[in-house]
Amino acid sequence: MRATDAPDPRTLTNPPSTNGDSPPSDTPSSDTPPSDTQPSGAGVSGTGPTSADGGDLTRGAVRWHQFSSRYAIVGIWALMCVVYGALMPDSFLQADTFRNIFASQQALVFLALAAMLTFVVGEFDLSIASTLGLSATLVPVLAVLHGWNLALACVVAVLASSLAGLLNGILVVKVGVPALIVTLGSSTLLLGIASLVSHQTTVSGLSPSFADLSIRRFAGLPVNFYYGLVLALAIGYVLTFTPLGRHMAFVGANREVARLAGVAVDRIRIGAFVAGSTVAGIGGLLLVASVGGYDSTVSPTYLLPAFAATFLGTAVIRPGRFNPLGTLVAIYFLATGILGLQMLGSTGWIENVFYGTALIIAVSVSTIVRRRTSTT
């Protein structure tokens, strides 16, 4: 079973354009990424007024539609801040509120970007939250309980995360086991391993210098905020401007056509699992550095927010496509909504309700955008 057995990330990605008159070739044309917009003038020429003024109005309407479809959530985010500010002018409209929003989501940033890496190639990984938890658990267990060098413990934690992704990728791609079964099973397995090595306790006692790698402040925000921003920009660059990124989009759009075009489909799919798990493992390092210890049993709570932000990100900047900057915007949009509701007195249940609703709406919107794009 492939990712089509769950909400299919590949159906949210427009296939690369081909002329349909000849089969794909091994020429560089297979590297051409799908176009974000229609060809110049598409949907305008021959359908709008023939006068110059009328044509300008039509083109302006098209541009406004494109702009609003890309940045509607940013506008809703701004409106949300205005509403919360009007309701709570003395508490919400404070610099500390926004510092809290941008400083407290870094584990989710790394986890959502990890999920996105597999979604781009048409796969999904339900084990990334447990991978993050295993990494965050191994560092204090090895360094504090067993006296390992802290740097070595960090390396081992990330390598363990990468190995988990490699095993998932091999089982899914080479053996053909359904991704749902593999990643769900490995999620439970990794959670159990983390509980085993930590004896189901929260291990703390890491050095303060290690915490500085995550919580040292720059321009009012902890440095781990900038780690997430740099990671999102780096992934965005790879996906947009490199042959690897174009091949990943090609594989996610149409796996068999990509294979006929000479793309190393299996290698890219396995690599996406490894890259996603590695990113999740690094996120675990930053998480345990910022809090000083980690309770492995809370790992599953990170999965739903990560998936909600990743799918909601397809409605931002590049509608219908998984993209890291859209994911980043979605994370802080969701964080703002939840924090505002909590400040208004909604506690406990509101986070699950908000994230669950956001996931349903995000998948629905992405599906609508994909269908509209495929018919234009």
C-alpha positions as CSV (number, residue, x, y, z in Angstrom):
1,M,0.0,0.0,0.0
2,R,1.4,3.4,-1.0
3,A,0.5,6.8,0.2
4,T,-2.7,6.6,-1.8
5,D,-4.2,4.6,1.0
6,A,-4.2,7.7,3.2
7,P,-4.8,11.3,2.0
8,D,-2.5,11.1,-1.0
9,P,0.2,13.7,-1.0
10,R,0.9,13.0,-4.7
11,T,-2.6,14.1,-5.6
12,L,-1.8,17.5,-4.1
13,T,1.1,18.0,-6.5
14,N,0.5,19.0,-10.1
15,P,2.3,16.6,-12.6
16,P,5.1,18.1,-14.6
17,S,3.8,19.4,-17.9
18,T,4.4,17.3,-21.0
19,N,3.1,17.7,-24.5
20,G,1.3,14.4,-24.4
21,D,2.4,13.6,-28.0
22,S,5.6,11.7,-27.2
23,P,6.7,9.5,-24.3
24,P,9.0,10.9,-21.7
25,S,12.7,10.9,-22.6
26,D,15.9,10.9,-20.6
27,T,16.6,14.4,-21.7
28,P,16.9,17.3,-19.2
29,S,13.3,18.1,-19.9
30,S,12.4,15.5,-17.3
31,D,13.9,17.9,-14.7
32,T,11.5,20.6,-15.5
33,P,9.4,21.2,-12.4
34,P,5.6,21.6,-12.6
35,S,4.5,25.1,-13.4
36,D,3.0,27.1,-10.5
37,T,0.6,29.0,-12.8
38,Q,-1.0,28.8,-16.1
39,P,0.9,30.0,-19.2
40,S,0.9,33.7,-19.7
41,G,-2.5,34.8,-20.7
42,A,-4.2,31.5,-20.0
43,G,-7.8,31.9,-19.1
44,V,-7.7,35.6,-20.2
45,S,-7.0,35.7,-23.9
46,G,-10.2,35.4,-25.9
47,T,-12.5,35.3,-22.9
48,G,-12.4,38.9,-21.6
49,P,-13.3,42.3,-23.1
50,T,-11.4,43.1,-26.2
51,S,-10.8,46.7,-25.3
52,A,-7.5,47.7,-23.7
53,D,-9.2,48.9,-20.5
54,G,-11.3,45.7,-20.3
55,G,-8.2,43.5,-20.8
56,D,-6.3,45.3,-18.1
57,L,-9.2,44.8,-15.7
58,T,-9.3,41.1,-16.6
59,R,-5.6,40.7,-16.0
60,G,-5.8,42.5,-12.8
61,A,-8.6,40.2,-11.6
62,V,-6.4,37.2,-12.5
63,R,-3.4,38.6,-10.6
64,W,-5.6,39.3,-7.6
65,H,-7.0,35.8,-7.7
66,Q,-3.5,34.4,-7.8
67,F,-2.2,36.6,-5.0
68,S,-5.2,35.9,-2.8
69,S,-5.0,32.1,-3.3
70,R,-1.3,32.2,-2.3
71,Y,-1.5,34.5,0.8
72,A,-5.1,34.1,2.0
73,I,-3.9,32.4,5.2
74,V,-1.5,35.2,5.9
75,G,-4.4,37.7,5.7
76,I,-6.5,35.5,8.0
77,W,-3.5,35.3,10.4
78,A,-3.3,39.1,10.5
79,L,-7.1,39.4,11.0
80,M,-6.9,36.8,13.8
81,C,-4.3,39.0,15.5
82,V,-6.5,42.0,15.2
83,V,-9.5,40.2,16.7
84,Y,-7.4,38.8,19.6
85,G,-5.9,42.2,20.1
86,A,-9.3,43.9,20.3
87,L,-10.5,41.3,22.8
88,M,-7.4,41.3,24.9
89,P,-5.6,44.6,24.3
90,D,-3.7,44.5,27.5
91,S,-2.4,40.9,27.2
92,F,-2.3,39.7,23.6
93,L,-0.8,42.9,22.1
94,Q,2.5,42.4,23.9
95,A,5.9,41.7,22.6
96,D,6.2,38.7,24.9
97,T,3.1,37.1,23.4
98,F,4.6,37.1,19.9
99,R,8.0,36.0,21.2
100,N,6.3,33.1,22.9
101,I,4.6,32.1,19.6
102,F,7.8,32.2,17.6
103,A,10.0,30.7,20.3
104,S,8.0,27.7,21.3
105,Q,7.4,25.8,18.1
106,Q,10.8,24.6,17.0
107,A,10.3,20.8,17.6
108,L,7.1,21.1,15.5
109,V,9.0,23.0,12.8
110,F,11.5,20.2,12.4
111,L,8.9,17.5,12.6
112,A,6.6,19.2,10.0
113,L,9.5,19.7,7.6
114,A,10.4,16.0,8.1
115,A,6.9,15.0,7.2
116,M,6.9,17.2,4.2
117,L,10.1,15.6,2.8
118,T,8.2,12.3,2.4
119,F,5.0,13.8,1.3
120,V,6.8,15.5,-1.6
121,V,7.8,12.1,-3.1
122,G,4.3,10.7,-2.6
123,E,5.0,8.8,0.6
124,F,4.2,9.4,4.3
125,D,5.9,8.5,7.6
126,L,3.9,8.0,10.8
127,S,7.0,7.3,12.8
128,I,8.7,10.7,12.7
129,A,7.3,11.8,16.1
130,S,8.6,8.6,17.7
131,T,11.9,9.2,15.9
132,L,12.1,12.6,17.4
133,G,11.3,11.2,20.8
134,L,14.0,8.5,20.5
135,S,16.6,11.0,19.6
136,A,15.6,13.3,22.5
137,T,15.6,10.3,24.9
138,L,19.0,8.8,23.8
139,V,21.0,12.0,24.4
140,P,20.4,12.3,28.1
141,V,20.3,8.5,28.7
142,L,23.8,8.1,27.0
143,A,25.3,11.3,28.4
144,V,23.9,11.3,31.9
145,L,23.1,7.7,32.8
146,H,26.0,6.0,30.9
147,G,28.6,8.8,31.0
148,W,29.1,9.1,27.3
149,N,30.7,12.2,25.7
150,L,27.8,14.6,25.0
151,A,28.8,15.2,21.3
152,L,29.1,11.4,20.7
153,A,25.7,10.9,22.3
154,C,24.2,13.4,19.9
155,V,25.8,11.8,16.9
156,V,24.5,8.3,18.0
157,A,21.0,9.8,18.5
158,V,20.9,11.3,15.0
159,L,22.4,8.1,13.4
160,A,19.8,6.0,15.1
161,S,17.1,8.3,13.7
162,S,18.6,8.0,10.2
163,L,18.8,4.2,10.5
164,A,15.1,4.1,11.4
165,G,14.3,6.0,8.3
166,L,16.5,3.8,6.2
167,L,14.8,0.7,7.5
168,N,11.4,2.2,6.8
169,G,12.4,3.1,3.3
170,I,13.8,-0.3,2.5
171,L,10.7,-2.1,3.8
172,V,8.4,0.2,1.9
173,V,10.3,0.6,-1.4
174,K,12.3,-2.6,-1.8
175,V,10.2,-5.2,0.1
176,G,6.8,-3.6,-0.8
177,V,5.3,-3.6,2.6
178,P,2.5,-0.9,2.8
179,A,3.8,2.4,4.2
180,L,0.9,2.6,6.7
181,I,1.9,-0.7,8.3
182,V,5.6,-0.1,8.3
183,T,5.6,3.4,9.7
184,L,2.8,2.7,12.2
185,G,4.7,-0.4,13.4
186,S,8.1,1.4,13.6
187,S,6.4,4.2,15.4
188,T,5.3,1.9,18.2
189,L,8.6,0.1,18.1
190,L,10.7,3.3,18.5
191,L,8.4,4.5,21.3
192,G,8.9,1.2,23.1
193,I,12.7,1.4,22.7
194,A,12.8,4.9,24.1
195,S,10.8,3.8,27.1
196,L,13.1,0.8,27.5
197,V,16.3,2.7,27.6
198,S,14.9,5.5,29.8
199,H,13.2,3.1,32.2
200,Q,10.0,5.1,31.6
201,T,11.4,8.1,33.4
202,T,12.4,11.6,32.4
203,V,16.2,11.7,32.4
204,S,17.7,15.2,32.9
205,G,21.0,16.7,34.0
206,L,22.5,17.8,30.7
207,S,25.1,20.6,30.9
208,P,24.0,24.3,30.6
209,S,26.4,24.8,27.7
210,F,24.3,22.2,25.7
211,A,21.2,24.2,26.4
212,D,22.8,27.3,25.0
213,L,22.8,25.6,21.6
214,S,19.1,25.9,21.6
215,I,17.9,28.7,23.9
216,R,20.6,31.3,23.6
217,R,18.8,34.4,22.4
218,F,19.5,36.5,19.3
219,A,17.4,39.6,18.5
220,G,14.9,38.5,21.2
221,L,14.4,35.0,19.9
222,P,16.2,31.7,20.8
223,V,18.6,30.5,18.2
224,N,16.6,27.4,17.5
225,F,14.0,29.7,15.8
226,Y,16.7,30.6,13.3
227,Y,17.7,26.9,12.9
228,G,14.2,26.2,11.7
229,L,14.1,29.2,9.4
230,V,17.5,28.2,7.8
231,L,16.3,24.6,7.4
232,A,13.1,25.7,5.7
233,L,15.0,28.0,3.3
234,A,17.5,25.2,2.5
235,I,14.8,22.7,1.8
236,G,13.0,25.2,-0.3
237,Y,16.1,25.9,-2.3
238,V,16.7,22.2,-2.9
239,L,13.2,21.6,-4.0
240,T,12.9,24.6,-6.3
241,F,16.4,25.1,-7.8
242,T,18.2,21.8,-7.9
243,P,17.8,18.7,-10.1
244,L,17.2,16.6,-7.0
245,G,14.3,18.7,-5.9
246,R,12.7,18.6,-9.4
247,H,13.2,14.8,-9.5
248,M,11.5,14.6,-6.1
249,A,8.5,16.6,-7.4
250,F,8.5,14.4,-10.5
251,V,8.4,11.2,-8.4
252,G,5.6,12.6,-6.3
253,A,3.6,13.6,-9.3
254,N,3.9,10.4,-11.3
255,R,6.2,7.7,-10.2
256,E,6.0,5.5,-13.2
257,V,6.5,8.3,-15.7
258,A,9.5,9.5,-13.7
259,R,10.9,6.0,-13.8
260,L,10.5,5.8,-17.6
261,A,12.3,9.2,-17.8
262,G,15.3,7.8,-16.1
263,V,14.8,9.2,-12.6
264,A,16.2,7.0,-9.8
265,V,12.7,6.6,-8.2
266,D,13.5,4.0,-5.6
267,R,16.6,5.8,-4.5
268,I,14.8,9.1,-4.1
269,R,11.9,7.5,-2.2
270,I,14.3,5.8,0.3
271,G,16.3,9.0,0.5
272,A,13.2,10.9,1.5
273,F,12.5,8.5,4.4
274,V,16.1,8.8,5.6
275,A,16.2,12.6,5.2
276,G,12.9,13.0,7.0
277,S,14.0,10.8,9.9
278,T,17.3,12.6,10.2
279,V,15.6,16.0,10.3
280,A,13.3,14.6,13.0
281,G,16.3,13.4,14.9
282,I,18.0,16.8,14.8
283,G,14.7,18.3,16.1
284,G,14.9,15.9,19.0
285,L,18.4,17.2,19.9
286,L,17.2,20.8,19.9
287,L,14.1,19.8,21.9
288,V,16.0,18.0,24.7
289,A,18.6,20.8,24.7
290,S,15.9,23.4,25.3
291,V,14.0,21.5,28.1
292,G,16.9,19.6,29.7
293,G,15.2,16.3,29.7
294,Y,12.5,14.4,27.8
295,D,9.5,12.1,28.6
296,S,9.4,9.7,25.6
297,T,5.7,8.9,26.3
298,V,4.6,12.3,25.0
299,S,6.1,11.8,21.5
300,P,2.8,10.8,19.8
301,T,1.3,14.1,20.7
302,Y,3.5,15.8,18.2
303,L,2.3,13.9,15.1
304,L,-1.1,15.5,14.5
305,P,0.2,19.1,14.8
306,A,3.0,18.3,12.3
307,F,0.6,16.7,9.8
308,A,-1.9,19.6,10.2
309,A,0.8,22.2,9.6
310,T,2.2,20.4,6.6
311,F,-1.1,20.0,4.8
312,L,-2.2,23.6,5.7
313,G,1.1,24.8,4.3
314,T,-0.1,23.6,0.8
315,A,-2.6,26.5,0.9
316,V,0.2,29.1,1.2
317,I,2.7,30.5,-1.3
318,R,2.4,27.5,-3.7
319,P,-1.2,26.4,-3.5
320,G,-1.7,22.7,-3.9
321,R,2.0,21.8,-3.3
322,F,3.9,20.9,-0.2
323,N,6.4,23.7,0.4
324,P,8.6,24.5,3.4
325,L,7.8,28.2,3.7
326,G,4.1,27.5,3.5
327,T,4.6,24.9,6.3
328,L,6.4,27.4,8.4
329,V,3.6,30.0,8.0
330,A,1.1,27.3,8.9
331,I,2.9,26.4,12.1
332,Y,2.9,29.9,13.5
333,F,-0.7,30.5,12.2
334,L,-1.9,27.5,14.2
335,A,0.2,28.5,17.2
336,T,-1.3,32.0,17.2
337,G,-4.8,30.6,17.0
338,I,-4.3,28.2,19.9
339,L,-2.5,30.7,22.1
340,G,-5.2,33.3,21.6
341,L,-8.0,30.8,22.5
342,Q,-6.0,29.7,25.6
343,M,-5.6,33.3,26.7
344,L,-9.4,33.6,26.4
345,G,-9.9,30.8,28.8
346,S,-10.2,27.7,26.5
347,T,-7.8,25.1,27.9
348,G,-7.1,21.4,27.7
349,W,-9.3,20.4,24.9
350,I,-8.8,23.3,22.5
351,E,-5.4,22.2,21.1
352,N,-6.6,18.9,19.9
353,V,-9.8,20.4,18.5
354,F,-7.9,23.2,16.7
355,Y,-5.3,20.9,15.2
356,G,-7.8,18.3,14.2
357,T,-10.1,20.8,12.5
358,A,-7.1,22.4,10.8
359,L,-6.0,19.1,9.4
360,I,-9.5,18.3,7.9
361,I,-9.8,21.8,6.4
362,A,-6.3,21.8,5.1
363,V,-6.7,18.5,3.3
364,S,-10.1,19.6,1.9
365,V,-8.7,22.9,0.6
366,S,-5.7,21.2,-0.9
367,T,-7.9,18.7,-2.7
368,I,-10.1,21.5,-4.1
369,V,-7.1,23.4,-5.3
370,R,-5.6,20.4,-7.0
371,R,-8.9,19.6,-8.8
372,R,-9.3,23.2,-10.0
373,T,-5.7,23.2,-11.2
374,S,-6.1,20.0,-13.1
375,T,-9.1,21.3,-15.0
376,T,-7.5,24.5,-16.1
